[in-house]
């Protein structure tokens, strides 16, 4: 499966993406706002194996994509949309290599996932969450027209090089009717 934007291709992840994914998944700065990582080689390999298995599942409930630059073919991150048990809601997630932050790729890939979720999968609601300190992530959600539904106080334990800390989190969402109204 592939989704296209002006500058990106979102395509199913495969085990062949190991080196490209490990280039960012193993680096603390790239994953400091995620609930996982930095990954060992074994963790990245296991994730890619799961992604391949999810792609073959019927019905498909998890869509894990490589984020690839159209002009060079370079993989710069990964993203996904993960359906609820009912198949009526989806959760977005993404990680982009820090060398590509601040260039609009986050907004472009998130918009493509929203379009796919609402127009192809016919979801009722799509949501995403992030740490409150992750300005880049919540700005992506805001640029895509998602609205903040919640601010959770110290709801996520987070491992840092200095030790475990608790951080606030934001929850953003959009309904199908809001997507349609955006036109």
ABEGO torsion letter per residue (X at the ends): XBBBBAABBBBBBBAAAAAAAAAAAABAAAAAABABOBBBAAAAAAAAAAAAAAAABOBBABBBBBBBBAAAGBBAEBBBBBBBAAGABBBBBBBBBAAABGAGAAAAAAAAAAAAAAAAAGBABBBBBBBAABAAAAAAAAAAGBBBABBBBGABBBBBAAEBBBBBBBBBBBBAAAAAAAX
